[in-house]
Amino acid sequence: MSAHSTSPRTTSAHTVRPAGPRTRTVGPGDLLRLGVFGLRTRPGRVVLSALGIAIGIAAMIAVVGISSSSKAALDRVLDALGTNVLTVTKAQGFGEVAPLPTTAVESVLRQPDVQAAAGVGEAKDGRVYRSPFVPAAETKGVGVMTTWGDVPAVLGGSLAAGRWVDPSPDAPAQAVLGAAAAENLGIDRLRPDTAVWIGGQRVQVVGILAPMQLAEDLDNQVFVPRGFAASLGFDGHPTAVYTRVDPERVAAARDVLANAVRPDRPQEVGVTRPSDALAAKNATDDSFTGLLVGIGGVALLVGGIGVANTMVITVLERRAEVGVRRALGARRRNIRDQFLVESLLLSFLGGVAGVVIGLAVTITFAVGQGWPVAIPLWAVGGGLAATVVIGGVSGLYPAARAARIPPTSALAAV
């Protein structure tokens, strides 16, 4: 190589640099500032378009949040009451089935997995009235039952006032009212002289039950001792035996209780778990939740269409701006990215507003119902992600249309 030759990287006084303007790449910060500027110039249209997105996201957040709070409240109830309660009754759907044996409660208590048990039996001829002057036909559906053991304790219930009925067979006539029975009879508090009329005689009320979550059918019943119930048509057979078993042995206890109660015909004995009914009720509510989420999705789709419509109109109104930028050297992808960022920002603002509204509705409703507030993080994150997707999809066509505007056509509108 000659001594006078120089490296391509070597500069000298005789080096001539290429002439012409330097091109600057449009960065993310520039696109964000352009997007914010585009939205600020049309605040009214931006608010109306974002409102469509906000309504859809708020509906979805509120529905999911309220449903989750309801489930949390149910879980709290089940945790307090326990899911280890089994109910033994005569089987349904087998035609003529004999009642449970008179020894059913004792048979259940002998099982090793059983921690506690109590039973109730129906007094078919029992009629309860507030006073002897009430017409005989006005029973208000209040029934009479007798008991074996402490039924509220086994079912996780409690007494709103007073004490539980004396379970011994020879106990004197006395009555404990279920929550609904007390309301139907017009008894809202317990006094020393509080009494009802059963079987033509005055019976002192010694207690009022709180609502029974695991056995709502007992709420409209009046409970009396077995000796007194015998004069009211009680045949000595329990209609239901409530059993609290070892929480780790629920399935095993469920399999043996029918044989324990009636070894000769176990198929005529039904064993159910009350908490399953509460869970089934909650599953029914889930179907309505799915329907409401679908409605929220439709609202979200409508909001996306509104964003697309807004962006198309924005492109038409800003043809001159696009033309000037193209004439100054802006590339098609720069124009496309600018309008796409505006669409994403518009949808994101609507999504944030929708999340705030949805959270406020959920918290207000849950607190009003006395539920714990439970809002899944996936619902909030999914709602914001949905707005980004909708914003991107809604802005693709307007952004591509803006990028295809020729500089000469746009400048003609100036």
Disulfide bonds with the S-S distance in Angstrom:
none
